[in-house]
Amino acid sequence: GAGLNALGAWLKCGSLAPQRYPLTLAAQAVCAVAQVFILGLPSRIASVWFGPTEVSTACAVAVLGNQLGTAIGFLLPPVLVPNTPNDTDLMAHNIGIMFYGTAIVSTLLFFLTGVVFEEKPKYPPSHSQAVLQTKPPEDYSYKQSIINLFKNIPFILLLISYGIMTGAFYSVSTLLNQMIVTHYEGEEVNAGRIGLTLVVAGMVGSIICGLWLDYTKTYKQTTLIVYILSFIGLLVFTFTLDLGYLIVVFVTGGVLGFFMTGYLPLGFEFAVEITYPESEGTSSGLLNASAQIFGIVFTLVQGKLTTDYSPRAGNIFLCAWIFVGIILTALIKSDLRRHNVNSGIMNLDVKAVPVESPVEPESTTLKIQSAL
């Protein structure tokens, strides 16, 4: 993922001319493919490296890192590349600075990933991970894992509701500039700042939601409440956008981002709980695929409604879908399988500590009676 991101960034540096726009698109496609390997990592890394009392917070921090990049993406481009339609040479120079800066940072991260990153800790941090690590790798089947997930009705409901919420967030983020400029002409820079506010507030929301999950383990209740508050936030944002006060848009955008982005780690962690012992990477990958599909559809439809009618029409379209997501979330059966394993309520009769452990194998056998 890091390698493809760096490759795409350097390809963009070679596209700094109007006639090379197809190369820009190709480079962006490479970066988009890199997301496939990166977006699903938070829940996977959190589960593999962190114990039951910190796993949700760790997932939230990883999501925060992803959102931090989005925040920088809102803030820097309008500053680095101001609108200079009468001076294309200056515009090309400014875009070049942005492209080369991104490429250098992406390359540095690529090398750091290769040098620093490790696959897993020496000893599993939780009972649930210990159970998974005792299973031979050859027993794992990606195809069977996908089949198992699609037979899991609670996961299917979460898959659709997560896609709706995250797709709506992607759509709002993509069209935010257009919505702001429609009502506030010449405020491109402030539109970027509002986007930054939306994402930074979401980063705070992610951390708070992660801490709350680790403290309470109320996955369904928290997910449903945040979903409802996101719906209310989008309604308020929609009907206050055209009041003529940018400060109101900053506030409502921040509230909206707090809940919509705060939902991201909730969806990841809830999915891991109700699909255990399936791979966290598989469940989070499907969630991201759902989000991308809904995001594409929502962005196209909302963009059309915003252009032909008004930003309010496009946002009301999203509100209707988020209301559907609330209903689907309420229907999810909260079967916290991973939590039950970590609590010793249900597990398999397995040896939880790997062979390389200095502890005597016989004394570290985890004896738990019931099957998943």
C-alpha positions, 0 to 999 in steps of 0.5 A: 500500500505504501509503495503504490502510494509513493509510485502514484505520487511520483507519476503525478510529478510527471504529469505537470502539463495540460496535455498530460492530464490522462497521466494524472488520472492514471497516477490517481488510480494507482493511489486509489488502488493503494487504499485497498491495502491501507483502509482496512488496516486499523481494525486488523492492527488493533486486534493483532497488537492490542489487548481487550481493554485498548483495542477499540482505542487503538483502532480509533487512533489508526482511523484518526491517522487516516483522517489526519491525511484527509484534513491536510488534504482539505487545508493545503491544496487551496493554500499551495495552489491558489486560483490563478486562472490568468497565470497558468505558469504560476499555477503549474509551479504551485501544483508542482510544489504540491506534487513533489512534496507529496511524493517525497513524504510518501517515499519516506513513509514507504521506507519507514514502513519497510524498516519499522513495521512488524507482522505481529508481536511475539506473544498474542495480546488477548485470548481471542488472538491466541485462539486464532494464532494456534490455527494452522495457516493452511486451514485459512480459506479466503473464499470460505471466509467471504462465504461465512461473512455473507451468511452472517445476517448481522454483518450484512446489515452492518455492511449496508449501514456502514456503506450508507454512513461512510458513503454519505461522509465521502459524498459530503467531503467531496462536494463540500467545496461546491456546496460552500461556494454556491452560497458563499462566492469566492470563499474557496479557502474558507471551504477548505478550512470548513473541510478541515474543521469537519475532519479534525472534529471527526478525529476527536470523535473517533478517539472519544468513541474508541475510548468509550467502546473500550470502557463500556463494550456497548457496541450496538448501542453506541453505533446506533446513537452515533448514527442517529446523531449523525442524521440530526447533524446532517439535517441541521447542516442542511437547513443552516447552510444558506443562512449567510453566516460562515461561522454557523457552517463552521460549527454545524460542519464540525458537529457533523464531522464529529459524529460521522467520522466518529462512526468509522472505528465503531463500524470496524470494531462492531464488525470484528465482534460479530464476525469473529473468528473471521479475519479482521482484514476481510471484514474491514475490507468488505466494509470499505468496499461497501463504503466506496460503492455507496460513496460513488453512487451518492457523490454522483447523485448528490452532485447532480441534485446540487448542480440542477437544484440546490445543495439542500436537495442533495443533502436531503437525499443523503438524509433519507438514506441515513435514516434507512441506515438507522433502521438497519443498525437497529435490526443488528443482533449484538453477538459480541463473539470476540468479547465473549472469547476474551471474557472466557464465556465461549472459546475453543480448547486450544493452546493459547501461548505459542511454542516459543514462549518461555512458559511451560506449555502444559501450564499455559493451555487455555481450556475453554469449553464451548465452540463458536 
